[in-house]
Amino acid sequence: MKNEKLVYQMNALPAAIAISYLVFNTWQTIITLNSINVIAEGLRVMQIILLNILLSFMVFIISFEIKRYSVKWSWIGVCAGIFQTLRVFFIPESAAGSWLNIAVSLLAGGILLIIASVWSLVMCKKYRQAVKELECLT
């Protein structure tokens, strides 16, 4: 019954790591928008901003659900982290001068989200085992 405390505590550390994704996503957005011609690429700017708002909102929900030991949202977090790392291949050509900074931000955010989600999956398994053990005792 060594995992009994999991039943009574939140999955806080993986959730905090998932929230750190927001820092890198925001940093990547700022660098990207500062490195492209905003007036000439108006539609592209709108796409960048909307995508990053959507991803930030989704990761906020993912971190909240990871805290509650949700397996489904942990898998969604893994997929979102993979998507974030694959975004390296879609950096705008007009942002070539800042490519390295943008790539590092995308990769760091994606890898942190994958780590948090995989960690959460492991903790979810332990949590479910602890719940089963506790139910057997009652």
C-alpha positions in Angstrom: 0.0 0.0 0.0 2.9 2.3 -0.7 1.0 4.4 -3.2 -1.9 5.1 -0.9 -1.1 8.8 -0.7 -1.7 9.2 -4.4 -5.4 8.7 -3.8 -5.4 11.9 -1.6 -3.0 14.2 -3.5 -3.0 15.9 -6.9 -0.6 15.0 -9.7 1.0 18.4 -9.3 4.5 18.1 -10.6 3.7 16.9 -14.1 1.0 19.5 -14.3 3.5 22.2 -13.4 5.9 20.9 -16.1 3.0 21.0 -18.6 2.3 24.6 -17.7 5.9 25.5 -18.4 5.1 24.7 -22.0 3.1 28.0 -22.0 6.3 30.0 -21.4 8.1 28.5 -24.4 5.0 28.8 -26.6 4.6 32.4 -25.8 8.3 33.1 -26.3 8.2 31.3 -29.7 5.2 33.4 -30.7 6.9 36.7 -29.8 10.1 35.7 -31.6 8.2 34.6 -34.7 6.1 37.8 -34.9 9.1 40.0 -34.3 11.0 38.3 -37.1 8.4 38.5 -39.9 7.0 41.4 -41.8 3.6 41.6 -40.1 2.0 44.0 -42.7 3.0 41.8 -45.7 2.0 38.5 -44.1 -1.3 39.5 -42.4 -3.0 36.2 -42.9 0.1 34.3 -41.7 0.2 36.4 -38.6 -3.5 35.7 -37.9 -2.8 31.9 -38.3 0.2 32.1 -36.0 -1.7 33.9 -33.3 -4.8 31.8 -33.5 -2.8 28.5 -33.4 -0.8 29.6 -30.4 -3.9 30.8 -28.5 -5.6 27.4 -29.3 -2.5 25.4 -28.2 -2.1 27.5 -25.0 -5.7 27.0 -24.1 -5.5 23.3 -24.8 -2.3 22.8 -22.8 -3.9 24.8 -19.9 -6.8 22.3 -19.9 -4.3 19.4 -20.3 -2.4 20.5 -17.2 -5.6 20.8 -15.2 -6.7 17.3 -16.2 -3.2 15.8 -15.7 -3.4 17.1 -12.1 -6.6 15.0 -11.7 -4.9 11.8 -13.1 -6.7 11.7 -16.4 -5.3 9.1 -18.8 -7.2 10.5 -21.8 -5.8 14.0 -21.3 -2.3 12.6 -20.7 -2.5 11.0 -24.2 -3.8 14.3 -25.6 -0.8 16.0 -24.0 1.6 13.5 -25.7 -0.1 14.2 -29.1 0.1 18.0 -28.5 3.8 17.7 -27.5 4.5 15.8 -30.7 2.6 18.3 -32.7 4.6 21.1 -31.1 8.0 19.5 -31.9 6.9 18.9 -35.5 6.1 22.6 -35.9 9.9 23.1 -36.3 9.4 22.0 -39.9 6.9 24.7 -40.5 8.7 27.8 -39.4 8.0 30.7 -41.9 10.8 31.3 -44.4 10.6 35.0 -43.6 11.7 34.2 -40.0 14.9 32.5 -41.2 17.1 34.9 -39.2 15.5 33.8 -35.9 15.2 30.1 -36.9 17.4 28.7 -34.2 15.6 30.7 -31.4 12.2 29.6 -32.7 13.2 26.0 -33.1 14.6 25.8 -29.6 11.4 27.3 -28.2 9.3 24.9 -30.1 11.4 21.8 -29.2 11.7 22.8 -25.5 8.0 23.3 -25.1 7.1 20.1 -27.0 9.6 18.0 -25.1 8.5 19.3 -21.8 4.9 18.6 -22.6 5.8 15.0 -23.7 7.7 14.5 -20.5 4.9 15.8 -18.4 2.3 13.7 -20.2 4.3 10.4 -20.1 5.1 11.1 -16.4 1.4 11.6 -15.9 0.6 8.3 -17.6 2.9 6.5 -15.3 1.4 8.2 -12.3 -2.1 7.4 -13.5 -1.2 3.7 -13.6 0.0 4.0 -10.0 -3.0 6.0 -9.0 -5.4 3.4 -10.4 -3.5 0.6 -8.6 -3.7 2.5 -5.3 -7.5 3.0 -5.8 -7.9 -0.7 -6.4 -5.9 -1.6 -3.3 -7.9 0.9 -1.2 -11.2 -0.5 -2.5 -10.1 -4.0 -1.6 -9.4 -3.0 2.0 -12.9 -1.5 2.4 
